[in-house]
Amino acid sequence: MSLDPRLGRRAFLRAGGMSAALLAVSRLRLPAAAAQVEASGALRVLGPRHARILAAVADRLTLTGDPGMPRFGETAGLQTIDTALQQLPPDVPVQLSYALVLFEYGPPLFIGKLATFTSLEPEWQDLYLTGWATSRFHTRRIAFQALKNLAMLGYYSQDATWSGIHYAGPWVLRPRRSLPET
């Protein structure tokens, strides 16, 4: 049974399976005008509410425990995700917004806590994330994989995280390409 025909299993599979392509797209840079928007921290696809939820999810998923590694909020990971979402068909960000709202307001339903995900204590957030990752419902697991792929894309594509995973960067320095103006 599907709650919304636009929010189907295939759509989440498509979004979840695109993580490699998103990583490549995230390394692209926008033209000068859009680069100024990105530098100012303004997001073009994610609204403030969805950005806050996604940042909280990504912060828990990318938490390494290593004091030398930056937290997700200390990087430009959210802007990288937003840039990648700009390159996807318009229905993918809409479906992601549905998943984020369900994720935010699901704790009463899934773990019995009268709270939103962002207001849960870290231990409960981890338990809630584990519940999504191991759910018996396929759509819920795929939504978790999509959120996890986006979090990892945004976090580990940042130069600041490379030293913590012992990655020295690309062997051949290549200039970052710009996207054509749309």
C-alpha positions, -999 to +999 in steps of 0.1 A: +000+000+000+014+034-010+003+065+008+011+088-022+015+075-058+043+100-064+062+086-034+069+051-047+095+025-042+110+030-076+114+067-070+133+061-038+154+034-055+163+059-082+172+085-056+192+061-035+211+046-065+222+080-077+248+086-050+278+081-073+263+105-098+255+130-071+291+128-059+303+137-093+278+165-097+286+179-063+321+186-074+309+209-101+306+246-094+279+270-104+284+301-126+296+333-108+261+345-099+250+312-084+284+308-067+277+340-048+244+326-036+262+294-026+289+314-008+263+334+011+249+301+025+215+305+008+200+272-004+181+270-037+162+236-034+160+228+003+137+251+023+148+261+058+127+234+075+139+206+053+175+219+055+173+218+093+159+183+094+185+170+068+213+187+087+203+170+119+200+136+102+234+141+085+250+152+117+241+120+134+250+098+105+284+113+099+294+116+136+327+098+138+337+105+174+371+116+162+378+151+176+399+159+145+370+155+122+346+184+117+309+181+125+285+181+095+273+216+104+309+229+103+312+220+066+295+231+035+279+197+032+243+211+031+252+234+002+268+205-016+236+184-012+215+214-023+237+218-054+234+181-062+196+182-058+195+211-084+207+186-110+180+160-104+145+158-119+121+181-100+101+151-085+131+139-065+134+169-042+096+168-037+098+132-027+128+139-005+108+166+013+080+141+020+106+117+034+121+144+056+088+154+070+078+118+077+113+113+093+110+144+115+075+137+128+077+099+129+091+092+164+057+090+181+047+064+155+079+044+153+095+046+187+067+059+209+084+091+219+062+123+218+089+143+201+103+152+167+136+137+155+154+170+159+143+174+195+152+138+205+183+132+227+213+118+207+208+083+220+172+083+209+182+097+176+206+069+170+179+043+180+154+060+157+180+059+128+187+022+134+149+016+133+147+032+099+178+013+086+165-021+097+128-016+092+107-044+078+091-018+055+111-016+023+101+020+015+113+031+050+147+014+045+150+030+010+142+064+024+169+058+051+194+048+024+186+080+004+191+102+034+223+083+043+237+086+007+230+123+007+246+128+041+277+109+031+279+128-002+277+161+015+301+153+043+329+133+026+330+155-005+344+183+017+381+188+016+381+193+055+371+156+060+398+141+038+427+141+063+405+122+088+400+093+064+437+095+052+428+107+017+453+131+002+430+142-025+431+136-062+464+127-077+459+150-107+447+184-099+418+194-122+401+227-123+365+225-111+341+229-140+312+253-140+277+243-149+261+261-179+237+288-170+201+276-171 
